[in-house]
Structures are given as C-alpha cells and as structure tokens.
Amino acid sequence: MTTSIEINESVRHYYGQVLQSSSDLKTSACCSIEAMPNYLKALLAGLHPEVLERFYGCGSPLPPALEGKTVLDLGCGTGRDCYLLSKLVGSTGRVIGVDMTPEQLEVAVRHRGWHAERYGYANVEFLHGHIENLTAVGIADDSIDVVVSNCVINLSPEKPRVLAEIFRVLKPGGELYFSDVFADRRIPAELRRDRVLLGECLGGALYWEDFRRILQDLGCPDVRSVKRNAISLDDPEVFAKIGMVNFQSVTVRAFKMPLEDRCEDFGQVAVYLGSLPEHPHSFDLDDHHHFETGRPLRVCGNTADMLAGSRYGGHFQVLGDKSRHFGLFDCSPGPQSAGAPKADGACC
C-alpha cells in the first residue's frame, strides 16, 4: 500500500465495511475532546437513530455564530454533524457534506427527507467525492463561510492538498474549525501504511509542527489551538505497533485573512459583548483567550483582526488600530484560561 489511491481504498474499506458502529473502534482517537454542549445534546433527539448509530466519533466540534451561513463538513459520514448544522444555520443557511465512502453517504442521503420534514426546511446537500479535490464536486472559490471536520483530515494521504482546498473555498474572513489527531513526531513510513492504524486515525496523524508549516505556506501563519487532550492507546495490538508516539486530540481554528507570523502589540483591547446565545457569560477564542462578557482584554494585532474581521465581529468591540506599534506582544499564556484574571492579557 504505497499510493494515495491505495491508502484511500484502505480507509474506505475500513469505514465502509469493517466498522459497523462506533463500538467497533479500537481506540478513542476518533473522538473529539470537546464534550457536547447542552444546546447540541438537545438537538440530537431530533436526529434519525441510524445516523447516530453509524457516527464514528463523539463530541461535536461545531463553532457558534452560524445562523444563515454556508458550512462545509469534510468527511461527513452518515451526516450527523450536517443535520446538527442544519438546525444551527437555520432555514436561510446551507450545509454541504462531502465524503468518499458510499456506504456512509447512503445512510446520510436516505434520511435527508426525514430530517427535512422534521425541521420544516431542506438545506443539506451530500456530495460523493474526495476532500483533496473539492473542485471536482463543484465547490467554488470563496464560497464557504465555515469549514468543519471531525477527525477526518488525518485520514487523507495528501493533507497539504486538503488544507489548500479548504483555504481556496473559504470566503475572506472565513473560519476553519476542526478536531483531529496530532503526533509529537513524524510517523514512520511503514506505520503510515498500516491499515488498522490508518483506520483508527493514528497512522495518518500529522506532526503538529509540520501542520503549522503547511498552513504558513498557505498564507495562514497564526493557527490557534482551542483544546488539547492526550489520547490513550489502550488496545494491546495498537500499543505494540505505535506506543512510542504520543498522540493528542486537538481542536483547531484558523481564519482566512492576512495575519502576521508573530504576535505584535498595537495597544489594542477587545471586549466580548455576550451576544452569542450559546455563550452568554464568556467566549473562548482559543486555549488562552478567555473573554469574560464585558471585561476588556488586551490582545495582539492578529487576535484583534480575527475578532473584528470574521463573523464574530458583531459580538466584540475592538478598541484601537494599528497606527502605533509597541513591539512584540507578551504572548505567554496566562492563567486566564483556567478562570483566573490576568492583568495584561495573553496571545499565542
């Protein structure tokens, strides 16, 4: 198994025929580290049982502020997150799911009418294709507000192509928000071809620094980690093969906008207005930017741009501009992410 085609076929076989339910997974690597928030749990009751049963993951890495937006779900599988997104974007929004596994898509498509009747509108579309080539399924440049993915990008044998396609289809100011598995080193070639390790989202895990470099080459020099958690390799067969590698499940957000490769200080301050219904008291941009409603926080130029230049702009008041520069921003993560106050704020 040496070519991209062979790797894709192995993944397709694993998810289309080997796995019949989420209980067949050997590890928790394909699970998002984010516990599903209550407002999403309430929506699960409205999803078809078969869609839920054939979903290979847990949690749900879906960002807020999606009303009326166009959202693309890469590796949508049976469509669980697409149908959750259908409610979040509402009748004026649109959801597109892309997957290469016919057995998974058959379940998603078969229940589309069922969900449309239950919701009172139809706004979900499923496309059979490869996430490395979104042009082939008709997704145009600058057409997507938000791209999401739940432990799928690691399965691709051509991750730079996937990420390049994501930034091609995102609108200026659009957001990539996804959870995936990352490794603390580059995976040996023979393990990257192992069928079980590939299917369990381990063999294809990116070394974080390589991921950062890919995004920098694509014009995204500042990618943010939202949450991280270590993955335990409890299956003896899996541990025997790859137990020397440390894996983490990471939720990531990145924006399509001009940013600098360092955190620069322009004396700017951001205030969260508390206007996101799902986050009335606070909003976490990443693992070290905790915005308490109404409380000013010093931010670097990149963070100010992420807030003001994205769909979050209406939920923040960003004070100051870039007319005066004060050097590098103090980017040491402070205790604010744990709920304690920090005088100066922190960046990446």
C-alpha positions, 0 to 999 in steps of 0.5 A: 500500500504505497499510493494515495489511491491505495491508502484511500481504498484502505480507509474506505474499506475500513469505514465502509465495511469493517466498522459497523458502529462506533463500538467497533473502534479500537481506540478513542482517537476518533473522538473529539475532546470537546464534550457536547454542549447542552444546546447540541445534546438537545438537538440530537433527539431530533436526529434519525437513530441510524445516523447516530448509530453509524457516527464514528466519533463523539463530541461535536466540534461545531463553532457558534455564530452560524445562523444563515451561513454556508458550512462545509463538513469534510468527511461527513459520514452518515451526516450527523454533524450536517443535520446538527448544522442544519438546525444551527444555520437555520432555514436561510443557511446551507450545509454541504457534506462531502465524503468518499465512502458510499456506504456512509453517504447512503445512510446520510442521503436516505434520511435527508427527507426525514430530517427535512420534514422534521425541521420544516426546511431542506438545506443539506446537500451530500456530495460523493467525492474526495476532500483533496479535490473539492473542485471536482464536486463543484465547490467554488472559490470563496464560497464557504463561510465555515469549514468543519471536520471531525477527525477526518483530515488525518485520514487523507494521504495528501493533507497539504492538498486538503488544507489548500482546498479548504483555504481556496473555498473559504470566503475572506474572513472565513473560519476553519474549525476542526478536531483531529489527531496530532503526533509529537513526531513524524510517523514512520513510513511503514506505520503510515501504511498500516491499515488498522492504524490508518483506520483508527486515525493514528497512522495518518496523524500529522506532526503538529509542527509540520501542520503549522508549516503547511498552513504558513505556506498557505498564507495562514501563519497564526493557527490557534489551538482551542483544546488539547487532550492526550489520547490513550492507546489502550488496545494491546495490538495498537500499543505494540505497533505505535506506543512510542508516539504520543498522540493528542486530540486537538481542536483547531481554528484558523481564519482566512485573512492576512495575519502576521507570523508573530504576535505584535502589540498595537495597544489594542483591547477587545471586549466580548459583548455576550451576544452569542446565545450559546455563550452568554457569560464568556467566549473562548477564542482559543486555549488562552483567550478567555473573554469574560462578557464585558471585561476588556482584554488586551490582545495582539494585532492578529487576535484583534483582526480575527475578532473584528474581521470574521463573523464574530465581529458583531459580538466584540468591540475592538478598541484601537488600530494599528497606527502605533506599534509597541513591539512584540506582544507578551504572548505567554499564556496566562492563567486566564484560561483556567478562570483566573484574571490576568492583568495584561492579557495573553496571545499565542 
